[in-house]
Amino acid sequence: MRRTLSLFLATTALAVTAIPGVSSATTPDTVHWGACPEDIASPGLECSTLEVPLDYRDPDGRQIAIAISRLASENPSQRRGVLLTNPGGPGGTGLDYPALLAGSGLPRKVLDSYDVIGFDPRGVGHSTQVTCDLTPEQQARRNFPPYAHTAADVAREAGYARTVAKQCATSRTAWMLPHTTTANTARDMDRIRAALGEPKLSYLGHSYGTYLGAVYTTLFPQRGDRIVLDSNLGPGGYDVTAMRAFARGMEDRFPDFAAFAAARPEYGLGTTPEQVTAKFFDLAKRLEAKPVQGIDGTLFRGLTFEYLYSDATLPLLAATWQALENDRPLPTLPLPENIENSMASRFSVVCGDTRWPGTVQEYQRNAAADRLKYPMLGGSTASVGPCAFWPDKRVEPPVRIGDRGPSNVLMVQNERDPGTPLAGARKLGNAFGKRATMVTADQGGHGVYPFGSNTCANDAVTAFLTTGQRPPQDLACAAEASE
């Protein structure tokens, strides 16, 4: 993967000046807060819209809209500044995230210390949207490519992937594709900071939001105050390595579910973890041969992966397996809203950030290797997708995460995270060097703060956000008994 030179590590210049031949951006407008859109029904949340350049090399050229929100501090005497947030993605909305964090237990002293800011990244939600004109059938394949058991399966999927890439490249919003990247979203963040009149911003980013935060603090090292990265991608973001890492993450996390189901014989999935694991492969094989209620083998694998994200959804996962095993009505499965926009924006960022392997043969080799090493999901996550056939044009190379800048990054990570495995977090920590300290929690699931139950990890993040004090060295938090 090609990487940028130290050009991106300039300390005080605007991000646009870090790109050769790019002029400084004009001063952003002042934010005027008002009511939020009707679908954002969160008490206390205010919303606004900020115009930003489509292309930061041409700051006075075409503009796009970024929707932003604020949950204001109710204690001005304790207010430190703004805490910009991102829930992950790419392709995820974030306008209601401040209210979600508050409702999920974000401590009062954090809410008092900051105006908590949310936003829909460029291309997403109430910001200027991208589309790939995906059909309902294409939208139904929102998780992973079909599980590849053979090289022929990969070759067959390449035709579908090529079609989706062409749709994105010829859609009515194709003009946005070269500019819908993590680097430009980070520049949008700095425009938000400037529009709010803040000299610095603090940040709380989850999942993909960790890479966005890492890029921001690389491009703007002196503009960040307290940077918290929760459930971390590796330093390459959502590149081909991260996509393949999903398979490792599932293998890391699945034993927690196997133990959960084995301890509850009422589900009928086995009385030992080994039996529950065998049931997974049995169901996957049966559903590939004959889908049940629209659930085929690939969707079964994908749903299992999704429900491993939280301990709270393990009962739903067990009930879903039980229904599929006995061909009974499935539990209600929540569906994401606006799937087309979410998928299109995800493709735009993931495929636009980095270059992916461009030959079917390389994906065939990867799939063959990963389905042996990580048989639960490796045949899907190593297979070919639209990024293999993405337009060659790139406005700039990827941002290289490095160790230059203030030591103001706190990384927090579950040991058994299916979506962003610990191995990737360690690589990001190594890239940051002395800039970052990492807290690991001996628990499973995707997302630590404030959603997890590990008091040690949660307290470390709260202390950093409210006092600026980080652990003096990397901290390992022991498992805590569940209630």
N, C-alpha and C positions, 0 to 999 in steps of 0.2 A: 504494500500500500504506500503510495507516495505521500510524503509529509511536507509540511512547510518548513522553512528555515527559521532562524531566530527572529525573523522579521516580525512575527506575530507577538513577540514578547516585549515590545516597547512599553515602557512603564506608564507614561502619563498621556500619551497621545490618544486621540479618538481611534476606535477600531478601524475606521475607514482609512486613516493614514497609515495603517499597518499593511495595506494592500498597495503595491506599486501603482503609481499613476492615479490614485484616488484622492480627491480633495476632501476637506473637512465638511462635516454635515452642518446644515444650518441649525439655528436654535429652535428646538421644538416648541409647540404652542403650550400655553398654560392649560392645565386640566381643570375642567368645570364639572364637578360631580353632580349627579342627578339620579333619577330612578333607573333601576336595572330592567332589562328586557323581561317580558312577562313570564318566560320560562325559567327565570332565575328568581325564585321566590324565597329569598333568604333575609330574615329580619336584620336590620342594621347594615346591610350591604348597599353601598353606593356604586354607581357605574359611570363610565365615561368612554369616549373614543378618542384615540390619538392617531394623527396622520404621521406616517413614517415613509421614508423613501423605499420604493420597490428595490432599487439598486443603489447601494451606498456609494458607488463610484460616481453616481449622478444624483447628488442629494437634492437638487432642485427639480429633478425630473418627475416622472410618474410617481404618485403617492398611493399607498394602500392604508387601510384602516386596521388599527389594533384595538380591540375591546379590552378595557381594564376595569378593575373593581377595587374597592377599598372597604375594609372593616376597620374603622378608625379606633385608635386607642381612646378609652374612656377616662384615662388618667394622665392628662397633659404633663403633670409635674414629673411623671416617671417615663414619659415617652422619649425614646432614644432616636428613633428615625423610622425607616420603612423596612419591612420584611417582605421581599418579593418571593412569591411561591410558584412552584410548578409541580403538578401531580404526576407527570410522566407522559408517556406516549412513545414516539411522536404520533400526533393525530388526536391527542386528548385535549379536551377543553379544560380551562382552568379558571373561568370567570367566577364560579361559585366555590372555588377551593378554599378561600379564607373562611367562609361560613362552615364548610365541611370540617376543616381543621378545628375550628372552635367547638363544633358539636362533637368532635371525636376526642376531646380531652386536652386540647392545647392549653397549657396552664395559664391561669389568670395573669401571673406576673409576666408572661411572654406577651399576652394580649395587651397588657398595660404598657409594655416597653416599646411596642411598635404599632404603626398602622400596617395591617397585614394586607398586602396587595396581591391580587390575582390578575390573570390575563389569559385571553385566548391567543395562542401563538399565531403568527402569520399563516394564513391558509386554512384556519380552523374556526368552526363555530360562528361567533358573532364578529370575528375579524373577517377581512376579505378572504373568501373561501377559494380553495382549489377543487377541481373535480377531475375524475378520469372517466366519467360517463359509464360507470360500472353498472352492468345489468343486475337484476335481482339474483340470478344464478351465480354471477361473479361475487356479489356481496355475501352470499351464503358461505363462500370459502374464505372466511375472514381470519382463520387461525393459521394453519400451516399448509404447505403443499401436501397432496396425497402421499401416504407412506410409500416410499420407493423400496420394493423388495428386490428389484432387478435394475440393470442399466436401462432396459427398455422402458421401465416406468419413468425414469428421469427424462429420457428422450421424449416420451409422450407429453410430459408436463411442460417441456420447453415450448411447445406450440402454444399452450395456454399463456405461459409467461410472456412470450413474444407479443401476443395479442394485447394483453393488458398494458405492456409498456408502450405499444403503438397508440393505444387509446389515450393514455396520459399525455403522450407527446403531441397529439393532434386535437386534444380537447379544447373547449372554448377558453380555458385558463392556462393553456400551455405557455403563455408569455410569463407566467409566474415560476415555472419550473426551475430555471437556473438560479433563481433567487430565494427559493424556499428551502433554506438550509439552516443548520444549527448556528453557524457563525452569524448569519443575518438575524436570526431570532435573538442571539446574544446582543447584537447591536440595537435591536428594538428594545431590549431590556434597559440598555443604557440611555436610550431616548426617554423611556418612562421615568427613569431616575432623574434625568435633567428636567423633564416637564414638571415633576413634582417638587423641583427646587431643592433636591437633596444632594449634598456633596458626595455621599456614599450610599450604598444600599447593602443591607444584609439579605441573606438568601437562604431559603429552605427548598431543596429540590429532591424529588423522589424518582427512583428508577431512571428513565431517560433524562429526567430533570437533573440527575447527577452529572451527566455529560454536558448538558446545557450549562450548568453552573461551572463546570470545569473549564469550558470554553470561555465563558464570561470572565472568569477570574484570570484566565490566561491573556485574553485580549485587553482587559481593563484591570490589571493587578492592583492599581492604587485606588480604584473606585469601589472595591469590595470592602465591607466592614467585617461582618461575621458570616462565614459561608458554611452552611451545613449541607452535606451530601449524603442522602439516605438510600441505601440499596443500590450499590454502585455498579455501573458499567465499567468496562476496561477503558483505557485511554484512547482507544479507537472509536468509541461510541458504538452505534448499531452498525458495525461492519459485518462482514461475513463470519468473522470469528465469534462475535456476539450472538449471531443467529444460531450458529452451531452449538454455542454454549448453553442454549435452552435445554438441549438433550442432557447435558451434564447436570444442569440444575434440577431436572426432574428426577434423575437418579439420586442426587443428594437428598432431596426432600421426600421421595416416595416412602422410605422406611417409616417416617412419622405416621403416614396414613395407614400403612400396613399394620403397624402396632395398634393404632386406633380401632381399625375394623376388627382385628383379631380379638381384641378385648371386649367386643360387643357381638356375641354370636347371634343376636336377634337379626342382624343384617344377612346372615347366611352366606358370607363371603369367605369363610375360613376361620379356623380357630388358632392359627399360627400366622406370623408374618409371611412365612414361606408360602402358605396356602393362599393368602390374599394376593401375593405377587403372581402366583401361578394363575389365579383367577383373572388378573389383568390381561395376561397374554391369551387366555382362553376366550375372554370376551372380545378382545380385539380381533382375533382370528374369525370368530363366529360372525361378528358384525361386518367384517370385510366380505364374507361370503354372502351374508343376508342381513341388510340393515333392518333395524327395529325402530319403528316410529320416526323414521327419517335420520336416525343416528347410524352412520357407517363407522368403519374401523378408524378412519382418520379423525372424524369428529369426536369419537369416543376418546381417543388419545388426547385430543386438544382440550376437551372438556375436563378430563382428569387433570391435565396440566393446570388449567385455569383455577380449578377448585383447590389446588394445593397451595394457592397464594396466601390463604389465611386459615388458621385453625378453626375459625367460625364457620367456614364452608365445608369442613370435613364431614359433618353429618349429612349435608346435602349431597356430597359426592357419594357417600356410602348408599344413601337412599336411591340415587340415580343408578348406580351399579345394580342394586337390588331389583329395581324396576326393569332394567334391561335384561337381567338374568332370567326373570320370570315373565317377561313380556306384559308387564302391567303398566298402567298410565304413569308417565314420567312426572316427577315433581316439576313445578313451574320453574322454567329456566329463564332468568332475566336476559333480555336482549339489549345490547347497546343502542342508543339512539343515533340517527344520522350516520349509519354505517358507511355509506358511500363517501361522505366527506372525510370521515375518520380514516378510511383505508387510503383514499387518494392523497391526503396530506402525509400519511405515514410513508407511502411509497415515495413521495416527493422528497422528504427529508432523508430517509434511509438510503435511497438510491442516489440522491444528489450529493450527500456528504462525502462519500468515498466511492472509489471504483471497485466493482465486484468482478469476480472471475467471469470471463466472457465466452468460455467454451463449455459446451455441454459435457465434454469428457471430464473436465475438472470436477463438475458437480457429481458426475457418476462415480468418480474415485472417492470423493468426500462421503457420498451416501453409503458406498460400500464399506468404508472404514467406520463410519459412525453407527451404522445399524448393528455392527458387531460389538463396538465398544459401549454404546448406549442404546440398547435395543428397544427401549420403551418409546423413544421419540426420534432417535438419530436418523432414521430413514426419511423423516419429514424435514427436519430442520437443516439437514445438509443438502437437500435437493434444490432444484433450480427455481428461481422466482423472477419477477419482472426486472429486478435490478441487473440481471445478466444482460439485458437487452436495452438498457436505458440509453438515452441520447448521450453521445460522447462529450457534448459541450459542458465544461465546468468553468464557472466564473473564477474560482480560486481553488487551490488545493486544500486538503483538510488542515485544521488547526492542530498543531503539535503541542500536546500538554507537557509542560516542563516544570522545573523547580525554581524558576526565577519569580520573585515576588514575595510579599509578606507572608509570614507564617500564621495564617488566619483561616485555615480550612479544617473542619471537623468532619470526618467520614464516620458513618455509623452503618453497621451491617449485620444481618443475621447469618449464622454459620451455615444454615441449610435453606438457602433462598433459591426457589426454582427459576425465577425470572432473571436475576442478576447474581450468579453464583459467586461465592466468596473468592474463587480464584481470580475472577476479573477485578474485584475490588482491590485485591492485593497488588495487581499490576498497576492500577490507577494510583494507589498509594506510593508505589515505587517511583512512578513518573513524577509525582508531586515532590518527593523527597521530604525535606524538612518543612515544606509549606503545610503539610497535613499531618494530623494525628488521627488514628483509626480506633474506634470502639467496636468490638465484635460482641454479639450476644449469642449465647448457646441456646438458640431456639430456631424454629423453622418458620417459613412464610416470607412474604415479600412486603417489606415495609416495617420499620422499627418505630419511628417517632411521629406522632404520639400514639400510634395505633397499637403497638405491642405491649406486652405485659411485663417486660423486663425492667424492673425499677432502676437497676444500675445503669443501663443504657439510656433510659429516658431522663434520668437525673443528670447525666453527663451532658446531654444536649441542652436541657433547660438551663443548666449552669452556664454553659458557653453563651447561649443567646442572651441571657440576662446579666451576666457579669463579665463575659469575655474570657473566663478561665477555662482552659482545656485541661484534660489529664496531662501530666508531665511527660508521659510516654504512651504508646499504644496500650489500650486497656482491653482485657478479656473479661467479659461479664459472665458469670456462671449461670447455669439454668436455674430458674425459679419455679417452685411448685405451682401448678395451676390450681385455681380455686374450684 
